[in-house]
């Protein structure tokens, strides 16, 4: 079960890097907020799966 957790955490970190890039490029705030929510959800889901299944 840790494979899916790892993928979720990596995707969350990738989205977090995208947020930083979008902020530097002055992208629309709604897109940044959407990416922030997606990154947070992926990171939380990945960590929760690690905690629950270990």
C-alpha positions as CSV (number, residue, x, y, z in Angstrom):
1,X,0.0,0.0,0.0
2,X,3.0,2.4,0.3
3,X,3.3,2.7,-3.4
4,X,0.2,4.7,-3.8
5,X,1.2,6.8,-0.8
6,X,4.5,7.6,-2.4
7,X,2.8,8.6,-5.7
8,X,0.4,10.9,-3.8
9,X,3.2,12.6,-1.9
10,X,5.3,13.0,-5.1
11,X,2.4,14.5,-7.0
12,X,1.7,16.8,-4.1
13,X,5.3,18.0,-4.1
14,X,5.2,18.4,-7.9
15,X,2.1,20.6,-7.6
16,X,3.7,22.6,-4.8
17,X,6.6,23.3,-7.2
18,X,4.1,24.4,-9.8
19,X,2.5,26.8,-7.4
20,X,5.9,28.5,-6.8
21,X,6.4,28.7,-10.5
22,X,2.9,30.1,-11.2
23,X,3.3,32.7,-8.5
24,X,6.6,33.9,-10.0
25,X,4.9,34.2,-13.5
26,X,1.9,36.1,-12.1
27,X,-0.6,33.5,-13.2
28,X,-4.3,34.0,-12.3
29,X,-4.9,33.6,-8.6
30,X,-7.8,31.2,-9.1
31,X,-5.4,28.7,-10.8
32,X,-2.9,29.1,-8.0
33,X,-5.6,28.4,-5.4
34,X,-6.8,25.4,-7.3
35,X,-3.2,24.0,-7.5
36,X,-2.8,24.7,-3.7
37,X,-5.9,22.7,-2.9
38,X,-4.8,19.9,-5.1
39,X,-1.3,19.8,-3.6
40,X,-2.7,19.8,-0.1
41,X,-5.1,17.1,-0.8
42,X,-2.5,14.8,-2.4
43,X,0.0,15.4,0.5
44,X,-2.6,14.8,3.2
45,X,-3.9,11.7,1.5
46,X,-0.4,10.3,1.0
47,X,0.6,10.9,4.6
48,X,-2.8,9.6,5.9
49,X,-2.3,6.4,3.9
50,X,1.2,5.9,5.3
51,X,-0.1,6.4,8.9
52,X,-3.2,4.2,8.5
53,X,-1.6,1.3,6.7
54,X,1.7,1.1,8.6
